[in-house]
Structure formats: structure tokens, C-alpha cells
Amino acid sequence: MVGLKTYKVKDKENYENLRIGLSGWCFFRYENDNYYLKAPLNKTIKGLIDAGVIQIQDQTKIEQ
């Protein structure tokens, strides 16, 4: 099984949209005025990173 990675969400609006759309396979957290999600790295997450909606929070690299 692929491990979960933590990503920082750009803003509250994107966080709410992602929470609604990805609920069930991502974990969501609001902490210290920042929005985070935790999910496995897959095509959907890579697309969100490429679009600038989320950014990698931990020190892992994206596998190609």
C-alpha cells in the first residue's frame, strides 16, 4: 500500500472544495490558520500540485 503524504492547501476556498470532492480517501486538517490534507500520491494529487492548489508539506519527493 502506498503511504500517505501531507500537503498544504493554498487557501480556505480550495480546502472546502477539496474536502467535499475528495472526502473518503483523504484526511483533512485545519491548524494554526493553515489547511492541510493527507493522501496517497496519485494522479489526482499530482494534478493538484501541478495546478498550484496544494504543495508538498513533508520532505518527500514526487515519484514520476
Secondary structure, 3 states (H helix, E strand, C coil): CCCEEEEEECCHHHHHHHHHHHECCEEEEEECCEEEEEEECCHHHHHHHHHCCEEECCCCCCCC
